[in-house]
Amino acid sequence: MLAAFKGRPMWWFAKRKREEIWDQAVEWPIGDIEAAHKIRDICRSALDSAEKISGFARRADSKRAKYETDRYERAAKAAMEIAMRISDELLRDASVRQIVALCMKANDLRTARILFRAIQAASIRDEVLNEYPSMRP
């Protein structure tokens, strides 16, 4: 077994920085549906970081907390930038709803409320309010 690794340089075993979906360049123009799928994928990928940082309130200065916070913030920012370019209003509102859910998971109420105000479709606003009653004014 070890013979297969014999002669390999040490950097070969080193951990590589994980390439995140939100760090990948988006080649515009992309369609609204593809943009919505990208936002959904970003939000799903960052959900674990959002869950972790919601529990880091007491030890926010740890290295892991900073990593998870940075990861969540980069994902949310990338998703918001893509959402701003979606021309279909209903699709954009549905995408923003996913970003709101990500923010709520991270306990980022300030950003979630700002994004919630951007949702224009009454049905989507009602869904968000039913799922997150703390968003009520």
C-alpha positions as CSV (number, residue, x, y, z in Angstrom):
1,M,0.0,0.0,0.0
2,L,2.7,2.5,1.0
3,A,4.7,1.6,-2.2
4,A,2.0,3.5,-4.2
5,F,2.9,6.7,-2.4
6,K,6.7,6.3,-2.4
7,G,8.5,9.1,-4.1
8,R,5.5,11.5,-4.0
9,P,6.4,15.0,-2.9
10,M,5.0,16.2,0.5
11,W,2.9,19.0,-1.1
12,W,1.0,16.2,-2.9
13,F,-0.5,15.3,0.5
14,A,-1.1,18.8,1.6
15,K,-4.7,20.0,2.0
16,R,-5.8,22.1,-0.8
17,K,-8.1,25.1,-0.3
18,R,-11.6,24.0,-1.0
19,E,-13.0,25.7,-4.1
20,E,-16.4,27.0,-3.3
21,I,-19.2,27.4,-5.8
22,W,-19.5,31.1,-5.1
23,D,-15.9,31.7,-5.8
24,Q,-16.3,30.4,-9.4
25,A,-16.7,33.2,-11.9
26,V,-20.1,33.5,-13.5
27,E,-19.8,34.0,-17.2
28,W,-22.5,36.5,-18.1
29,P,-25.0,36.5,-19.7
30,I,-26.7,33.5,-18.1
31,G,-30.4,33.0,-18.1
32,D,-32.7,33.7,-15.2
33,I,-33.4,30.0,-14.5
34,E,-29.6,29.2,-14.5
35,A,-29.0,32.1,-12.2
36,A,-31.7,30.9,-9.8
37,H,-30.2,27.4,-9.8
38,K,-26.8,28.9,-9.0
39,I,-28.3,30.8,-6.1
40,R,-30.0,27.7,-4.8
41,D,-26.7,25.8,-5.1
42,I,-24.8,28.6,-3.3
43,C,-27.3,28.7,-0.5
44,R,-27.3,24.9,0.0
45,S,-23.5,24.8,0.0
46,A,-23.2,27.6,2.6
47,L,-26.0,26.2,4.9
48,D,-23.5,24.3,7.0
49,S,-21.5,27.5,7.7
50,A,-24.6,29.4,8.5
51,E,-25.7,26.8,11.0
52,K,-22.3,26.8,12.6
53,I,-22.0,30.6,13.0
54,S,-25.4,30.8,14.6
55,G,-23.9,28.9,17.5
56,F,-20.6,30.8,17.7
57,A,-22.0,33.7,19.7
58,R,-19.9,33.1,22.7
59,R,-16.6,32.2,21.0
60,A,-16.7,34.5,18.0
61,D,-12.9,35.1,18.1
62,S,-11.9,31.6,17.4
63,K,-10.2,30.8,14.1
64,R,-12.9,28.3,13.1
65,A,-15.7,30.9,13.7
66,K,-13.9,33.5,11.5
67,Y,-13.5,30.9,8.8
68,E,-17.2,29.9,8.9
69,T,-18.3,33.6,9.1
70,D,-16.2,34.6,6.1
71,R,-17.4,31.6,4.2
72,Y,-21.1,32.5,4.9
73,E,-20.6,36.1,4.1
74,R,-18.9,35.4,0.8
75,A,-21.7,33.0,-0.2
76,A,-24.4,35.4,0.7
77,K,-22.7,38.3,-1.1
78,A,-22.3,36.2,-4.3
79,A,-25.9,35.0,-4.2
80,M,-27.1,38.6,-3.7
81,E,-25.1,39.8,-6.7
82,I,-26.5,37.1,-8.9
83,A,-30.1,37.8,-7.7
84,M,-29.8,41.5,-8.6
85,R,-29.3,40.5,-12.2
86,I,-32.4,38.3,-12.5
87,S,-34.9,40.1,-14.7
88,D,-38.0,37.9,-13.9
89,E,-39.5,39.4,-10.8
90,L,-41.1,36.2,-9.5
91,L,-37.9,34.2,-10.0
92,R,-35.9,36.9,-8.4
93,D,-38.2,37.0,-5.4
94,A,-38.0,33.2,-5.0
95,S,-34.2,33.4,-5.2
96,V,-34.1,36.2,-2.6
97,R,-36.3,34.0,-0.4
98,Q,-33.6,31.4,-0.4
99,I,-31.0,33.9,0.6
100,V,-33.3,35.1,3.4
101,A,-33.5,31.5,4.6
102,L,-29.7,31.3,4.6
103,C,-29.4,34.5,6.6
104,M,-32.0,33.4,9.1
105,K,-30.1,30.1,9.6
106,A,-27.0,32.2,10.3
107,N,-29.0,34.4,12.7
108,D,-28.2,37.4,10.5
109,L,-31.5,39.1,11.1
110,R,-30.3,42.5,9.8
111,T,-29.5,41.2,6.3
112,A,-32.5,39.0,6.3
113,R,-34.8,41.9,7.0
114,I,-33.2,44.1,4.3
115,L,-33.6,41.3,1.8
116,F,-37.2,40.5,2.9
117,R,-38.2,44.1,2.1
118,A,-36.9,43.5,-1.5
119,I,-39.4,40.7,-2.0
120,Q,-42.4,42.0,-4.0
121,A,-44.6,38.9,-4.5
122,A,-47.2,38.7,-1.8
123,S,-47.2,34.9,-1.8
124,I,-43.5,34.7,-1.2
125,R,-43.6,37.3,1.5
126,D,-46.4,35.4,3.2
127,E,-44.3,32.1,3.0
128,V,-41.3,33.9,4.6
129,L,-43.5,35.3,7.4
130,N,-45.1,31.9,8.1
131,E,-41.7,30.3,8.3
132,Y,-40.0,33.1,10.2
133,P,-42.5,35.0,12.4
134,S,-39.7,37.1,13.8
135,M,-39.6,38.9,10.4
136,R,-42.9,40.6,11.1
137,P,-42.6,44.3,11.6
